[in-house]
Amino acid sequence: MLKESSATTAELDSVRLSLAVTGSIENMPVTALDGDVTQQPDPAAKGYAKIAYRGAPAYVAFVVFGGDFYVSQGKGRWVDYGPAAKFYDAASILSPDTGLAGLLTDFVDPEVEGRETIDDVHTVRISGEVSADAAKKIVPQLQATKRTSCTVWIEETGDHHLVALKLASGDDDAVAITFSNWNAPVTVGKPRV
């Protein structure tokens, strides 16, 4: 099932994601994110994020375009904060080289742990470990140096879409991401700064 999901994920042009951080992951200012990601014509993302800003949460509209992270300042004004990787490069998760498809084929000792329904999708829950390299390609801020605990929820029938994943870097620190709207049309333009 992991291979089928990897093949389906590798073919995706777009997806909606919701990311949530539990605990404290050093150097990851994004603590929650809801957005749409596309690979066509180039990797890009847009949505809303909760970021740690001067010790307090800030809720911002964002765009990832051309590898840069843009934040809305309201009324059509955007600020380019530079490389998206400093925050969270949501646009990279569908990359054939560094994205989710590779993570799904990197599992060590995967075990089916059960079935769950997530957002009306019947899934199979699979847990195991992935290499530090695979984990860091999805969430570089994990700073993994060894195998990382990973759980995925894969659509039980049909195309075996990846519905959710959780990467844990300790007992209390984790990143959970849910996915939906696979291949729905997404248009992201470069913000005017």
Protein Blocks (a to p, Z undefined) as FASTA:
>chain_A
ZZmmmmmmmmpcbdcdddddehjdehiabfbdcddddfbfbdcddddddddeehiacddd
dddeehiacddebjhiacdebjfklmogfklmmpmklmmklmmmmpghiacfbdcdeehi
acddddddddfklmmmmmmmnopabdcdddddddfbhjopafbdcddfbjklccddddeh
ehiacddddddZZ
